[in-house]
């Protein structure tokens, strides 16, 4: 009888170990990249990048965007691998995160004075061989700052002062981005803060106060801060067909491109709206519309499925974080990417005002692509110290046998 129980216990241990390996591709420890890499997450993001690469290729003559983006994808993958070796425990055991925050604020201030103006926004440094947008790393830095702040105060997160302090971290970035003006990045920054506050456990009363404060702030911005073109974009959102030759042109052409794709699309490289340049900025702000035109509804399903896989894997890592910091940081990455996807797709199909945001892993550009893969690398680095969540299940099941 005793021997049977011992054998049964070992069988249970083996079964739970196997199931844990299926649930997570990593274990605790400090193994190399190839041991702790989440290949489902990596493959999904690489496929998304390749879909974007194919979409921006003209397939007729030299494609500058295609060549440059291919190089950036390679650089981003290297950055991801390097970031996966970072000891992320330093982020909440030292002042590294606050130092990164101050550096980010400094770059956002400097770009207001020395940045290059592109499409009316002074939001990047032209370094000759590439342009650097400080708003991209600022977003992931804010995630780390908020993750550390809330992780250290999770027992008293209901106190309003912590909502206000965390809001100040976000607010300073928001104001600097708004005056570039980079309304899209400002909205993403606010979305990161709001999402992480909700995840951290804000009370309903405070949530209502936040929305009321947001409404008052929006009214103030509309009256005293919004430029005429920004007001036009919002009004165009409410009445998208009111000025299709003016403020509503981009949104109108985008919806045409999405709708013309039908079920199966026009074919790779055959998008007339994008390749004939009726659709402006098809390689960046409107790459979803360009993709939908060529790949159709079935292609969009594939695209959204890949994003869902990315979100799922990131949520798995958030659930199994070694501490509250890792859990909040991984969840913050989900909020960040999801905000980008919702805002980008929404403006491409006419449901949200045009805000000039990229689609993660697909849109052309080095700054955002390197930042996104660097964030994945940090998640993989955190996965090396994931808690052994199966131990309690194992003990309970063994105890049940004995």
Backbone torsions as a table, in degrees:
resi	resn	phi	psi	omega
1	UNK	NA	-48.4	-179.7
2	UNK	-62.2	-42.4	179.4
3	UNK	-61.5	-39.4	179.6
4	UNK	-64.1	-39.2	179.1
5	UNK	-65.9	-40.0	179.2
6	UNK	-62.6	-47.3	178.3
7	UNK	-60.8	-42.3	179.4
8	UNK	-61.8	-39.5	178.9
9	UNK	-63.0	-42.6	179.3
10	UNK	-65.6	-35.7	177.8
11	UNK	-64.4	-42.8	179.3
12	UNK	-62.9	-43.1	178.5
13	UNK	-59.5	-43.6	-179.6
14	UNK	-64.9	-42.9	-178.6
15	UNK	-64.6	-42.8	-179.7
16	UNK	-67.9	-36.8	177.5
17	UNK	-62.4	-42.8	179.5
18	UNK	-65.2	-43.7	-179.4
19	UNK	-65.0	-34.9	178.0
20	UNK	-68.0	-34.6	176.9
21	UNK	-66.5	-34.0	177.8
22	UNK	-71.3	-37.3	-177.9
23	UNK	-71.8	-36.0	-179.7
24	UNK	-134.8	134.0	-179.8
25	UNK	-81.6	4.1	-175.0
26	UNK	-126.8	162.9	172.8
27	UNK	-133.2	175.0	179.1
28	UNK	-70.5	158.4	179.8
29	UNK	124.5	-169.4	-176.4
30	UNK	-128.1	45.1	179.1
31	UNK	-68.4	165.6	-179.7
32	UNK	-70.5	176.2	-176.4
33	UNK	-56.1	-43.5	-174.3
34	UNK	-68.3	-19.7	179.3
35	UNK	-86.6	-36.0	-173.8
36	UNK	-107.6	5.6	-178.8
37	UNK	-68.3	138.7	173.9
38	UNK	-91.8	94.4	-171.4
39	UNK	-68.2	-30.1	177.5
40	UNK	-65.8	-41.0	176.6
41	UNK	-65.5	-45.5	-177.3
42	UNK	-65.7	-47.3	-178.7
43	UNK	-62.0	-40.0	-179.6
44	UNK	-62.6	-43.8	-179.6
45	UNK	-70.0	-36.4	177.3
46	UNK	-65.6	-41.0	177.0
47	UNK	-61.7	-40.3	177.2
48	UNK	-61.2	-42.9	179.4
49	UNK	-63.7	-39.2	179.3
50	UNK	-68.3	-35.8	176.8
51	UNK	-63.9	-41.0	176.3
52	UNK	-65.5	-38.8	179.2
53	UNK	-62.4	-43.6	179.3
54	UNK	-65.5	-39.4	-176.6
55	UNK	-65.8	-36.9	-178.1
56	UNK	-85.2	-1.4	178.4
57	UNK	-81.4	132.4	-179.0
58	UNK	-81.1	-22.2	-177.8
59	UNK	59.2	18.8	176.8
60	UNK	-148.0	99.1	-177.0
61	UNK	84.8	-169.2	-177.3
62	UNK	-75.7	134.1	178.5
63	UNK	-114.1	105.0	-177.5
64	UNK	-64.4	-42.8	-179.3
65	UNK	-61.4	-41.4	-178.2
66	UNK	-62.1	-48.3	-177.3
67	UNK	-64.7	-47.4	-178.7
68	UNK	-64.7	-41.4	-179.3
69	UNK	-66.8	-36.5	177.3
70	UNK	-60.4	-40.1	177.5
71	UNK	-65.4	-42.8	-179.2
72	UNK	-65.6	-34.5	176.7
73	UNK	-62.9	-44.5	177.6
74	UNK	-61.0	-44.4	178.2
75	UNK	-62.4	-41.7	-178.0
76	UNK	-64.0	-38.7	178.3
77	UNK	-64.6	-38.8	176.4
78	UNK	-63.6	-43.4	178.7
79	UNK	-61.7	-40.1	178.6
80	UNK	-60.7	-45.2	179.5
81	UNK	-62.2	-45.0	179.8
82	UNK	-63.8	-41.1	179.9
83	UNK	-65.6	-27.8	-178.9
84	UNK	-68.8	-14.3	178.8
85	UNK	-94.1	-2.6	-179.9
86	UNK	-69.1	136.0	174.8
87	UNK	-81.3	94.0	-173.7
88	UNK	-68.4	-11.3	176.6
89	UNK	-64.3	-21.7	176.9
90	UNK	-65.1	-26.5	-176.5
91	UNK	-64.2	-34.6	-179.7
92	UNK	-109.3	1.3	176.3
93	UNK	-103.3	-5.0	-176.8
94	UNK	-143.8	-175.5	180.0
95	UNK	-93.1	19.4	-177.5
96	UNK	-59.4	-44.4	-176.3
97	UNK	-63.5	-43.5	179.7
98	UNK	-65.5	-35.4	175.8
99	UNK	-63.1	-41.1	176.5
100	UNK	-63.8	-37.3	179.0
101	UNK	-63.6	-45.7	179.0
102	UNK	-63.1	-39.4	176.9
103	UNK	-62.3	-42.0	180.0
104	UNK	-63.9	-43.3	178.2
105	UNK	-61.5	-41.2	179.8
106	UNK	-61.3	-43.9	179.3
107	UNK	-66.6	-35.8	178.4
108	UNK	-68.2	-31.7	176.0
109	UNK	-73.0	-45.2	-177.6
110	UNK	-62.5	-35.7	-177.2
111	UNK	-67.4	-23.0	177.0
112	UNK	-68.7	-23.6	-177.7
113	UNK	-105.6	-33.6	-173.4
114	UNK	-120.6	5.0	-177.5
115	UNK	-76.5	165.1	177.8
116	UNK	-93.8	137.2	179.8
117	UNK	-87.5	122.2	177.4
118	UNK	-131.1	122.1	-179.8
119	UNK	54.2	38.8	175.5
120	UNK	85.3	-2.5	-178.9
121	UNK	-116.0	129.2	177.4
122	UNK	-95.6	81.2	-168.5
123	UNK	-130.5	15.7	-178.3
124	UNK	-151.6	155.5	173.8
125	UNK	-100.0	126.2	177.0
126	UNK	-88.5	105.3	-178.1
127	UNK	-97.6	14.8	178.0
128	UNK	89.8	-73.3	-178.0
129	UNK	-82.5	-13.7	171.2
130	UNK	-163.2	162.0	178.3
131	UNK	-106.5	135.2	-177.5
132	UNK	-111.0	124.5	177.5
133	UNK	-104.8	110.5	-178.8
134	UNK	-61.8	-21.7	-178.4
135	UNK	-66.0	-25.4	-178.1
136	UNK	-70.4	-57.2	176.8
137	UNK	-66.0	-25.1	179.0
138	UNK	-59.1	-33.3	-177.6
139	UNK	-68.2	-44.3	179.3
140	UNK	-73.1	-31.6	176.5
141	UNK	-65.1	-40.4	177.1
142	UNK	-61.5	-38.2	177.5
143	UNK	-59.6	-44.9	-179.7
144	UNK	-65.7	-41.0	179.7
145	UNK	-62.3	-48.1	-178.7
146	UNK	-67.8	-36.9	178.8
147	UNK	-61.8	-43.6	179.4
148	UNK	-67.3	-43.4	-177.6
149	UNK	-62.6	-49.0	-177.4
150	UNK	-71.9	-32.6	179.8
151	UNK	-64.2	-34.3	-179.4
152	UNK	-82.2	-12.0	-175.3
153	UNK	-129.5	25.9	-174.2
154	UNK	-66.2	-24.8	-179.5
155	UNK	-75.2	-18.9	-178.7
156	UNK	-127.3	31.2	-175.7
157	UNK	-65.2	-21.7	-179.6
158	UNK	-70.0	-13.6	179.7
159	UNK	-69.7	132.3	-176.3
160	UNK	-61.9	-30.2	-176.7
161	UNK	-62.0	-31.9	-179.9
162	UNK	-73.9	-30.9	174.0
163	UNK	-66.3	-40.9	-179.0
164	UNK	-69.1	-42.4	-179.8
165	UNK	-64.7	-46.5	178.4
166	UNK	-63.0	-35.5	176.9
167	UNK	-65.2	-31.2	177.8
168	UNK	-67.5	-39.9	175.6
169	UNK	-57.3	-45.8	179.4
170	UNK	-69.9	-42.4	-173.1
171	UNK	-61.2	-38.2	179.8
172	UNK	-63.5	-44.2	176.0
173	UNK	-63.9	-41.8	-178.2
174	UNK	-58.6	-47.1	-177.9
175	UNK	-63.8	-43.9	-179.6
176	UNK	-63.9	-38.7	178.4
177	UNK	-70.7	-37.1	-178.0
178	UNK	-63.6	-36.1	-176.5
179	UNK	-85.9	1.4	176.8
180	UNK	-67.0	-42.3	-5.8
181	UNK	-93.6	135.5	176.6
182	UNK	-129.2	79.3	-173.1
183	UNK	-63.7	-36.1	-178.9
184	UNK	-62.4	-48.4	179.3
185	UNK	-65.4	-35.2	177.6
186	UNK	-62.2	-41.1	177.6
187	UNK	-65.1	-39.1	178.2
188	UNK	-63.7	-42.9	178.4
189	UNK	-59.5	-45.3	178.6
190	UNK	-64.2	-39.8	-179.9
191	UNK	-63.5	-39.8	177.8
192	UNK	-59.8	-48.4	-179.4
193	UNK	-62.0	-48.3	-177.8
194	UNK	-61.6	-44.1	-179.7
195	UNK	-63.6	-42.7	-177.9
196	UNK	-72.8	-31.5	174.7
197	UNK	-64.0	-42.6	178.6
198	UNK	-64.7	-41.7	179.5
199	UNK	-65.6	-37.9	-178.4
200	UNK	-67.8	-23.9	175.0
201	UNK	112.9	45.7	177.9
202	UNK	-69.2	147.3	178.8
203	UNK	-76.3	160.1	-179.5
204	UNK	-64.0	-36.1	179.3
205	UNK	-63.2	-45.4	179.3
206	UNK	-67.7	-34.4	177.8
207	UNK	-62.1	-43.7	178.0
208	UNK	-63.1	-40.1	178.9
209	UNK	-62.7	-38.7	179.2
210	UNK	-63.0	-44.6	-179.5
211	UNK	-66.9	-38.5	177.5
212	UNK	-65.5	-40.7	176.8
213	UNK	-63.4	-39.7	177.7
214	UNK	-63.0	-39.9	179.0
215	UNK	-64.8	-41.9	178.5
216	UNK	-65.1	-42.4	179.3
217	UNK	-62.5	-41.4	179.3
218	UNK	-63.1	-41.1	178.6
219	UNK	-62.6	-39.7	178.4
220	UNK	-66.9	-41.2	178.4
221	UNK	-63.9	-40.8	179.6
222	UNK	-62.3	-39.8	-175.7
223	UNK	-78.1	-34.7	-169.7
224	UNK	-123.6	-16.0	-171.6
225	UNK	-120.7	-36.6	-176.2
226	UNK	-62.0	134.1	173.1
227	UNK	-75.8	163.9	-177.2
228	UNK	-59.7	-40.2	-177.8
229	UNK	-67.4	-31.7	177.6
230	UNK	-69.2	-39.9	176.1
231	UNK	-63.9	-38.9	179.3
232	UNK	-62.0	-39.6	179.9
233	UNK	-64.3	-40.7	-179.7
234	UNK	-69.3	-42.5	177.5
235	UNK	-65.0	-35.1	176.9
236	UNK	-65.5	-34.3	175.7
237	UNK	-61.6	-39.9	179.6
238	UNK	-74.2	-31.5	179.3
239	UNK	-133.9	76.0	-170.6
240	UNK	-62.4	-24.7	-176.9
241	UNK	-101.5	10.4	-176.3
242	UNK	-74.6	-25.8	-177.3
243	UNK	-148.7	68.9	-174.6
244	UNK	-72.2	-17.0	177.4
245	UNK	-94.5	-6.3	-178.0
246	UNK	-122.4	-111.5	-174.5
247	UNK	-64.3	-27.5	-177.2
248	UNK	-94.1	8.2	-174.9
249	UNK	-61.9	-49.3	-177.1
250	UNK	-61.1	-46.8	-179.3
251	UNK	-64.0	-38.6	-179.9
252	UNK	-64.9	-47.7	179.1
253	UNK	-64.3	-33.9	179.2
254	UNK	-65.6	-45.4	179.8
255	UNK	-65.4	-35.0	176.2
256	UNK	-62.3	-44.5	-178.9
257	UNK	-62.3	-45.4	-179.4
258	UNK	-63.0	-46.8	-177.7
259	UNK	-67.7	-32.9	-176.7
260	UNK	-72.7	-13.1	179.7
261	UNK	-69.5	-25.2	179.8
262	UNK	61.8	-148.8	-177.5
263	UNK	-80.2	-46.4	-172.9
264	UNK	-107.5	-7.3	178.4
265	UNK	85.9	169.2	-179.7
266	UNK	-84.1	-12.1	-178.7
267	UNK	110.1	150.0	-177.8
268	UNK	-62.8	126.2	-179.9
269	UNK	82.0	2.7	-175.8
270	UNK	-107.7	14.5	-179.9
271	UNK	-74.0	107.6	-176.1
272	UNK	-70.7	-38.3	-178.9
273	UNK	-62.7	-41.2	-177.2
274	UNK	-84.6	-49.6	-174.4
275	UNK	-70.7	-26.2	175.7
276	UNK	-92.1	6.7	172.1
277	UNK	65.6	26.6	167.4
278	UNK	-71.3	-32.9	178.8
279	UNK	-94.4	110.8	-177.4
280	UNK	-74.1	151.8	176.3
281	UNK	51.0	43.4	-176.1
282	UNK	-68.0	-19.5	-178.6
283	UNK	-88.1	-8.4	-178.2
284	UNK	-127.3	-85.0	-173.1
285	UNK	-67.3	-24.9	-176.3
286	UNK	-124.3	35.1	-178.6
287	UNK	-72.0	-27.2	176.3
288	UNK	-63.8	-43.2	178.7
289	UNK	-63.2	-41.8	178.4
290	UNK	-63.6	-41.1	178.5
291	UNK	-64.9	-46.0	-178.9
292	UNK	-62.9	-34.4	179.4
293	UNK	-65.5	-40.3	-176.0
294	UNK	-86.4	-31.8	-174.4
295	UNK	-103.6	-16.9	177.8
296	UNK	72.0	-170.7	-176.5
297	UNK	-61.8	-39.7	-179.5
298	UNK	-66.5	-36.6	176.6
299	UNK	-66.5	-39.0	177.4
300	UNK	-62.6	-40.3	176.1
301	UNK	-59.6	-43.3	177.5
302	UNK	-61.0	-44.8	-179.2
303	UNK	-60.2	-49.3	-178.3
304	UNK	-67.6	-31.6	176.4
305	UNK	-64.0	-43.2	178.3
306	UNK	-62.4	-40.5	176.8
307	UNK	-64.5	-39.2	178.5
308	UNK	-62.9	-38.0	177.3
309	UNK	-63.3	-42.8	178.6
310	UNK	-60.6	-47.7	-179.9
311	UNK	-62.3	-41.7	-179.8
312	UNK	-60.9	-47.7	-178.4
313	UNK	-65.3	-37.8	177.8
314	UNK	-66.3	-37.5	177.3
315	UNK	-67.8	-34.0	175.3
316	UNK	-60.9	-45.9	179.1
317	UNK	-66.1	-34.7	176.8
318	UNK	-64.4	-42.1	-179.4
319	UNK	-63.3	-36.5	-174.6
320	UNK	-101.2	19.7	-179.8
321	UNK	-60.1	144.4	-177.2
322	UNK	-65.1	-34.9	177.8
323	UNK	-136.3	176.8	177.1
324	UNK	-62.3	-29.4	179.2
325	UNK	-61.4	-50.5	179.9
326	UNK	-62.1	-41.3	179.8
327	UNK	-61.7	-46.9	-179.1
328	UNK	-68.8	-37.8	-179.9
329	UNK	-64.8	-46.3	179.5
330	UNK	-64.8	-40.9	177.5
331	UNK	-64.8	-35.8	177.2
332	UNK	-64.1	-36.2	176.6
333	UNK	-63.7	-38.8	176.9
334	UNK	-62.0	-47.6	179.7
335	UNK	-58.9	-44.8	-179.2
336	UNK	-59.8	-52.6	-178.6
337	UNK	-66.8	-40.5	179.9
338	UNK	-63.2	-39.9	178.1
339	UNK	-61.4	-41.8	177.5
340	UNK	-61.5	-46.3	-177.4
341	UNK	-64.3	-47.3	-178.0
342	UNK	-63.1	-45.5	-178.1
343	UNK	-67.4	-42.8	-178.2
344	UNK	-67.2	-50.6	-179.5
345	UNK	-64.8	-40.3	-179.8
346	UNK	-59.5	-42.2	-179.6
347	UNK	-76.0	-25.0	178.6
348	UNK	-74.5	-25.9	-179.9
349	UNK	-105.3	8.7	174.6
350	UNK	83.1	12.7	179.9
351	UNK	-92.1	-17.8	179.6
352	UNK	-133.6	153.1	179.4
353	UNK	-65.7	151.5	179.8
354	UNK	-67.4	118.3	-174.8
355	UNK	-121.0	-3.2	176.9
356	UNK	71.5	53.8	178.2
357	UNK	-115.1	153.6	179.3
358	UNK	-89.6	161.4	173.0
359	UNK	-97.7	118.7	-173.8
360	UNK	-50.5	133.9	175.0
361	UNK	72.5	-14.6	-177.7
362	UNK	-104.5	-44.8	-173.6
363	UNK	-64.9	150.5	178.1
364	UNK	-68.8	142.2	175.8
365	UNK	139.6	138.4	-177.5
366	UNK	-84.1	-40.0	-175.3
367	UNK	-59.4	-50.7	-176.5
368	UNK	-71.2	-35.1	-177.9
369	UNK	-68.0	-44.7	178.0
370	UNK	-62.8	-40.6	179.2
371	UNK	-63.3	-42.5	-178.6
372	UNK	-64.9	-44.1	179.1
373	UNK	-73.1	-30.2	174.3
374	UNK	-63.8	-39.4	177.3
375	UNK	-62.7	-41.3	177.0
376	UNK	-62.9	-39.5	178.2
377	UNK	-61.6	-40.4	177.8
378	UNK	-65.8	-37.9	176.0
379	UNK	-61.8	-43.1	177.9
380	UNK	-64.5	-35.7	177.3
381	UNK	-64.6	-41.4	178.2
382	UNK	-65.7	-29.5	-177.6
383	UNK	-67.8	-16.7	178.2
384	UNK	-68.2	-18.8	-176.5
385	UNK	-117.9	22.7	-178.7
386	UNK	-62.7	143.1	-179.2
387	UNK	-66.6	148.5	179.6
388	UNK	-82.9	81.4	-173.2
389	UNK	-69.3	-13.6	-177.3
390	UNK	-83.9	-10.1	-173.2
391	UNK	-64.9	-44.9	-179.9
392	UNK	-63.9	-42.3	177.1
393	UNK	-60.6	-40.6	-179.9
394	UNK	-62.9	-46.9	-178.1
395	UNK	-62.8	-42.1	-179.8
396	UNK	-65.3	-39.6	-177.9
397	UNK	-71.3	-37.2	177.1
398	UNK	-67.1	-41.3	178.1
399	UNK	-61.6	-36.8	177.5
400	UNK	-63.5	-34.3	179.1
401	UNK	-71.6	-36.0	-175.0
402	UNK	-90.4	NA	NA
